[in-house]
Amino acid sequence: MPRSRWLKCLRDTATVLDAKIDERVSSIAGQIESRPGINPARARHWRAALEKAQEKWREFRNYECSQVASSERGLGVDGYEAQLLCTLRTGLARLSDLTRRYPPD
């Protein structure tokens, strides 16, 4: 496979994975709101905290993958590829963590 197609494949996969993570966070927010017996103020706080945590996670992931991981692979490896692979690796870990902590209904 030509390198340009490989990088496009990685980029497209990262985009799909980001959408899956966003879907999962949205679903979790809905689960929080619909939990029986939860105080509505507590549910709003929990949901806002989850959304803020997701925002902070994405900021960390973007910095980690663009600044750190792209340099770890050495000078002989393309930094952009390393960045995309890091994005996929950390995204899969995030999705797995969210699913473990908040199993789908």
Protein Blocks (a to p, Z undefined) as FASTA:
>chain_A
ZZklmmmmmmmmmmmmmmmmmmmmmmmmmmmmmpghiafklmmmmmmmmmmmmmmmmmmm
mmmmmmmmmmmnojkbcfklmmmmmmmmmmmmmmmmmmmmmgcZZ
